[in-house]
Amino acid sequence: MPTPSGHRETPAPISAPIAAFLGPVALLCLIWALGCGGNTAAIGVVLPLSGPYSPYGRSLLNGMEAAVEGINETGGIGGRFLKLDVRDGAADPSKSSASLEELFLDSEILAAVGGLTPQTARAMEHVAVRHGKVLLSPAPIEAASSPEGPFLPFWPTAETRAEFAADYAAFTLHASDVLAVGFDEPGSRLRIEAFENRFSNADRKMKSLLVQREEVEGGTWAGDLRRSASGTQVFYLAADGPDLQLLMETLSIGRLKRPMLCAGSLEAAVLLDRAGPLFEGLLASRPRRMMHSLGADLALFPEEYSDRYGEEPDGYACFGYDAVRVLSWALAEGGASHESIRELLPELRSFPSLFGKISHSDAGLTRPPLEMCVVLDGRVLPLNRDREEALASLQARVESLRFGK
């Protein structure tokens, strides 16, 4: 719970079966490496816990707390208990970088997790580089500094997700004409460019409609949308989170009855609750979860999380959980200082995570693979064999629009 100082205390443990994070060999290494140290190992956290991106930040923090509680229930790290020092960055680059600066000036903070949006992550990257302390980030960007760290993002990039959406539109939905819609801002333009470069060729084309934010908020450009949509079979919405909700609310875009792909993952459960039926039928990619194929300890996480928080873990909760486990691995290997953690993480190989195996390479940390999902009855569900009927309906609609049936 938040304290008067703005920090957040770790809630009560969730339950014992979430343990066995590191295995007996790693725990022996922990005892050898850290048994003589202090009684805590501190991780800094800077996430949006207020404002429009707070649903994502709170999911990330819930996942981190679940991991910390599970580790501490089994005795901590060689007798040292993990703790989180949490700050609310409110998705504001200046506030987030200042909060990380304050955390990294504390010698007890060994590493940090944070930087949800590209803008906040980029601002925080400069702080991490200056202090030489590891910052694991869920931001969909590449590191501008060295891929060896200390800034280590491991969420699929915005360009990767746009290319994945383009492939899906072309080769699964069989679309030949797509309209991309977004704000006239760098993030939308980047996604649209990546989509077009992947999608367009002699047989397929994409056109775009970029608008100013005040135009959307005023609802003055629905006519532009209808005219631009003529002849298209699929919409690509180059926005996510609150921006995606804003686009769909003001445009009544669903009335145009096109299959819709979006740039975001729609992972935050609170966002879906707020949107109601607005997102129904929307297609969105997300990192593919593989927890049920990676051992009993990871397979327990969804149930333990649901018992604790009353909802299934979304992708951001999974990231937070894995981020703590990755840092715990570095501690287990002898990372008793921020310098040793930074030196050890480039040696990470085939580490079991909720998204599959994580390794460090010349390009940085492994990014999880993507899967396409659809919103059905207020839930984000994978478009797999269990939902062939939903996919067939989308394909039929594209075919009807393409051939004028």
C-alpha positions in Angstrom: 0.0 0.0 0.0 1.2 3.6 -0.6 2.6 5.4 2.4 2.4 9.1 3.3 5.9 9.6 1.8 4.8 8.3 -1.6 6.7 5.0 -1.2 4.9 1.7 -1.3 5.2 -1.1 1.2 5.2 -4.8 0.1 1.8 -6.4 1.0 1.5 -9.6 2.9 2.9 -12.8 1.3 0.6 -14.6 -1.2 1.3 -18.2 -0.2 4.1 -20.7 0.0 3.6 -22.8 -3.2 4.9 -19.9 -5.4 8.4 -20.8 -4.2 11.2 -22.7 -5.9 12.3 -19.8 -8.0 16.0 -20.5 -8.3 16.6 -24.1 -7.5 18.9 -25.7 -4.8 22.2 -25.1 -6.7 21.5 -21.4 -7.1 20.4 -21.1 -3.5 23.7 -22.6 -2.4 25.5 -20.1 -4.5 23.4 -17.4 -2.9 24.3 -18.5 0.6 28.0 -18.6 -0.3 28.0 -15.3 -2.0 25.7 -13.2 0.1 25.4 -14.9 3.5 27.7 -12.5 5.2 26.0 -9.3 3.8 23.2 -7.2 5.2 19.7 -8.4 5.7 18.1 -6.8 2.6 18.7 -6.5 -1.1 16.9 -3.5 -2.5 15.4 -3.0 -6.0 14.2 0.4 -7.1 10.9 0.7 -9.0 9.7 3.7 -11.0 6.3 3.1 -12.6 3.1 5.1 -13.5 0.9 4.5 -10.4 -1.2 7.5 -11.1 -2.6 9.0 -14.3 -3.8 7.3 -17.5 -1.1 4.6 -17.6 -1.6 3.5 -14.0 -3.3 0.2 -14.8 -0.1 -0.9 -16.6 2.1 0.3 -13.8 0.0 -1.4 -11.1 0.0 -4.7 -13.0 3.8 -4.5 -13.3 4.2 -3.8 -9.6 1.8 -6.6 -8.6 3.9 -9.1 -10.5 7.1 -7.8 -8.9 5.5 -8.0 -5.4 4.4 -11.6 -6.1 8.0 -12.6 -7.0 9.5 -10.8 -4.0 7.0 -12.4 -1.6 7.7 -15.8 -3.0 11.4 -15.5 -2.7 11.2 -14.0 0.8 8.9 -16.8 2.0 11.7 -19.3 1.2 14.2 -17.4 3.3 15.2 -14.7 0.9 18.6 -14.6 -0.8 21.2 -16.2 1.4 19.4 -14.8 4.4 18.9 -11.4 2.8 15.3 -10.4 2.0 14.4 -8.6 -1.2 12.6 -5.3 -0.9 11.2 -2.9 -3.4 11.6 0.9 -3.1 8.7 2.2 -5.2 8.2 5.6 -6.7 5.3 6.9 -8.9 6.7 8.3 -12.1 3.2 9.0 -13.5 4.5 8.3 -17.0 6.2 11.7 -16.9 9.8 11.7 -18.3 11.0 14.4 -15.9 9.4 13.0 -12.8 10.5 9.4 -13.7 14.1 10.3 -14.3 14.3 12.4 -11.2 12.8 9.5 -9.2 15.4 7.1 -10.6 18.1 9.6 -9.9 17.1 9.7 -6.3 16.9 5.9 -6.0 20.3 5.4 -7.7 22.0 7.9 -5.3 21.1 5.4 -2.6 24.0 2.8 -2.4 21.5 0.2 -1.1 19.7 0.2 -4.5 21.4 -2.6 -6.5 19.2 -2.3 -9.7 15.8 -0.9 -10.8 12.8 -1.8 -12.9 10.8 0.9 -14.7 10.2 3.1 -17.7 6.9 2.0 -19.2 6.5 4.4 -22.1 9.2 5.1 -24.7 9.5 8.7 -23.5 10.0 7.9 -19.8 12.3 4.9 -20.6 14.5 7.1 -22.7 14.8 9.7 -20.0 15.6 7.0 -17.4 18.1 5.3 -19.7 20.4 8.4 -19.3 20.2 8.1 -15.5 21.0 4.4 -15.6 24.0 4.9 -17.9 25.4 7.7 -15.7 25.2 5.7 -12.5 26.1 2.3 -14.1 23.2 0.6 -12.4 21.0 -1.9 -14.3 17.5 -0.8 -15.3 15.2 -3.5 -16.7 12.4 -1.9 -18.7 9.1 -2.9 -20.3 9.3 -0.1 -22.8 8.9 -1.1 -26.5 12.2 0.4 -27.6 15.8 -0.5 -28.4 18.6 0.7 -26.1 20.3 3.8 -27.3 23.3 2.9 -25.2 25.2 -0.3 -25.3 23.1 -3.5 -25.6 25.2 -4.9 -22.7 23.5 -2.5 -20.4 22.9 -1.0 -17.9 19.6 -0.2 -19.7 18.0 -3.5 -20.7 14.6 -3.4 -22.3 13.0 -6.8 -23.0 9.5 -6.0 -24.3 8.8 -6.4 -28.0 9.5 -3.1 -29.8 6.8 -0.9 -31.4 8.4 -1.6 -34.8 8.3 -5.4 -34.2 4.6 -5.3 -33.2 3.7 -3.2 -36.3 5.5 -5.7 -38.6 3.7 -8.6 -36.9 0.4 -6.8 -37.4 1.3 -6.2 -41.1 2.1 -9.9 -41.6 -1.2 -10.9 -40.0 -3.2 -8.5 -42.2 -1.5 -9.7 -45.4 -1.1 -13.5 -44.8 -3.9 -14.4 -42.4 -6.6 -11.9 -43.1 -5.6 -11.7 -46.8 -6.1 -8.0 -46.9 -4.9 -6.0 -49.9 -5.8 -2.5 -48.8 -5.3 -1.2 -45.2 -6.1 2.2 -43.6 -3.7 3.2 -40.8 -5.2 5.7 -38.3 -3.3 7.5 -35.6 -2.2 10.8 -34.0 0.2 13.0 -35.9 2.9 12.3 -33.3 6.3 10.4 -33.5 5.0 7.2 -31.9 2.1 6.8 -34.3 4.3 7.7 -37.3 6.9 5.2 -36.4 4.4 2.4 -36.1 2.7 3.3 -39.4 6.0 3.5 -41.2 7.0 0.1 -40.0 3.6 -1.4 -40.9 3.7 0.1 -44.4 7.3 -1.0 -45.1 6.3 -4.6 -44.2 2.9 -4.6 -45.8 3.0 -2.7 -49.1 4.1 -4.1 -52.4 2.8 -4.3 -56.0 -0.3 -6.2 -54.8 -1.0 -4.5 -51.5 -1.2 -0.9 -50.4 -1.7 1.1 -47.3 -2.9 4.6 -46.8 -2.7 6.6 -43.6 -4.8 9.1 -41.8 -2.9 11.2 -39.2 -4.8 13.7 -37.1 -4.0 16.3 -34.4 -5.0 15.3 -30.9 -7.3 18.3 -30.5 -9.2 17.2 -33.6 -9.9 13.8 -32.2 -10.9 15.2 -28.8 -13.3 17.6 -30.6 -14.7 14.8 -32.7 -14.4 16.9 -35.9 -12.8 14.4 -38.3 -15.2 11.5 -38.6 -15.9 12.5 -42.2 -12.3 12.3 -43.0 -12.2 8.8 -41.7 -15.2 7.7 -43.7 -13.7 9.1 -46.9 -10.3 7.5 -46.2 -11.9 4.1 -45.4 -13.4 3.8 -48.9 -12.0 0.7 -50.6 -10.1 -0.6 -47.5 -10.7 -3.9 -45.9 -8.8 -3.6 -42.6 -8.0 -0.7 -40.1 -4.6 -0.5 -38.3 -4.9 1.7 -35.3 -1.5 3.0 -34.5 -2.2 3.7 -30.8 -2.4 1.8 -27.5 -3.6 2.2 -24.0 -5.6 5.4 -23.3 -4.8 6.8 -26.7 -6.4 3.8 -28.4 -9.5 4.2 -26.2 -9.7 7.9 -27.2 -9.5 7.1 -30.9 -12.3 4.5 -30.7 -14.6 6.5 -28.5 -14.5 9.7 -30.6 -14.5 8.1 -34.1 -17.2 5.5 -33.5 -14.8 3.6 -35.7 -16.6 0.3 -35.1 -19.6 1.4 -37.1 -17.5 1.2 -40.3 -17.4 -2.6 -39.8 -13.8 -3.3 -40.7 -11.6 -5.9 -38.9 -9.4 -3.7 -36.7 -5.8 -4.4 -35.7 -4.2 -2.2 -33.0 -0.7 -1.4 -31.9 -1.2 -2.2 -28.2 -1.6 -5.4 -26.3 -4.8 -4.5 -24.4 -3.3 -6.4 -21.5 -4.4 -4.2 -18.6 -7.6 -5.7 -17.2 -8.7 -2.3 -15.8 -8.5 -0.8 -19.3 -10.8 -3.4 -20.7 -13.2 -2.8 -17.8 -13.3 0.9 -18.5 -13.8 0.4 -22.3 -16.7 -2.0 -21.9 -17.9 -3.3 -25.3 -15.8 -0.6 -27.2 -12.9 -3.1 -27.8 -15.1 -6.1 -28.6 -13.7 -7.9 -31.7 -10.5 -5.8 -31.7 -7.3 -7.7 -32.7 -4.1 -7.0 -30.7 -0.8 -8.8 -30.4 0.8 -9.6 -27.1 3.9 -11.4 -25.9 3.2 -15.1 -25.9 3.1 -16.7 -22.4 4.6 -20.1 -22.0 4.4 -20.6 -18.3 2.6 -24.0 -18.4 5.5 -25.6 -20.3 8.4 -24.4 -18.2 8.1 -26.2 -14.9 5.8 -26.5 -11.9 7.1 -23.4 -10.2 6.1 -21.1 -13.1 2.9 -23.0 -13.7 1.7 -22.1 -10.2 2.1 -18.4 -10.8 -1.4 -17.7 -12.5 -3.3 -19.4 -9.7 -1.2 -17.7 -6.9 -1.6 -14.3 -8.6 -5.4 -14.7 -9.0 -5.8 -15.7 -5.4 -3.8 -12.7 -4.3 -5.2 -10.0 -6.6 -8.6 -11.4 -7.7 -7.8 -11.4 -11.4 -5.6 -13.3 -13.9 -2.1 -11.9 -14.4 -1.7 -9.8 -17.6 1.4 -9.5 -19.6 2.7 -6.6 -17.5 2.3 -8.6 -14.3 4.3 -11.4 -16.0 7.0 -9.0 -16.9 7.3 -7.7 -13.4 7.5 -11.2 -12.0 10.2 -12.1 -14.5 12.2 -8.9 -13.9 12.6 -9.7 -10.2 13.5 -13.3 -11.0 16.2 -12.2 -13.5 17.7 -9.9 -11.0 17.5 -12.6 -8.4 19.5 -14.9 -10.7 22.2 -12.3 -10.9 22.2 -12.1 -7.1 22.4 -15.9 -6.9 25.5 -15.8 -9.2 27.3 -13.5 -6.9 25.9 -10.1 -7.8 26.3 -8.6 -4.3 26.8 -5.1 -5.7 25.4 -3.1 -8.6 28.7 -3.5 -10.5 28.6 -7.3 -10.3 24.9 -7.4 -11.3 25.7 -5.4 -14.4 28.7 -7.7 -15.2 26.7 -10.9 -14.7 23.5 -10.1 -16.8 25.3 -10.4 -20.2 26.1 -14.0 -19.2 22.4 -14.9 -18.8 21.5 -17.9 -21.0 18.2 -19.8 -21.4 16.7 -18.5 -18.2 13.2 -19.9 -17.8 10.6 -17.1 -17.8 6.8 -16.8 -18.2 7.4 -15.9 -21.9 9.9 -18.6 -22.7 13.7 -18.8 -22.3 15.5 -15.5 -21.9 19.1 -15.0 -22.9 21.5 -12.1 -23.4 23.1 -11.6 -26.8 24.9 -8.9 -28.7 21.4 -7.4 -29.3 20.6 -7.3 -25.5 18.0 -9.4 -23.7 15.7 -11.8 -25.7 12.3 -10.3 -26.6 9.4 -12.6 -26.2 7.6 -13.9 -29.3 4.2 -12.4 -30.2 0.8 -14.0 -30.6 -2.4 -12.4 -32.1 -5.4 -12.1 -29.8 -9.0 -11.0 -30.1 -11.2 -9.3 -27.5 -14.2 -11.5 -26.9 -16.7 -10.9 -24.1 -14.4 -8.5 -22.4 -11.3 -10.8 -22.4 -8.2 -10.8 -24.5 -7.9 -14.4 -25.9 -5.4 -15.9 -28.3 -6.6 -16.5 -31.9 -5.7 -20.1 -32.0 -7.5 -23.3 -32.9 -10.0 -22.9 -30.2 -11.3 -19.7 -31.9 -11.3 -20.7 -35.5 -14.8 -19.5 -35.9 -13.8 -15.9 -34.9 -10.9 -15.9 -37.4 -13.1 -17.3 -40.2 -15.6 -14.5 -39.6 -12.8 -11.9 -39.9 -11.5 -13.5 -43.1 -14.9 -13.6 -44.6 -15.4 -9.9 -43.9 -12.1 -9.0 -45.6 -13.0 -11.1 -48.6 -16.4 -9.5 -48.9 -14.9 -6.0 -48.8 -12.1 -6.9 -51.1 -14.3 -8.4 -53.9 -17.4 -6.4 -53.3 -19.5 -9.3 -52.4 
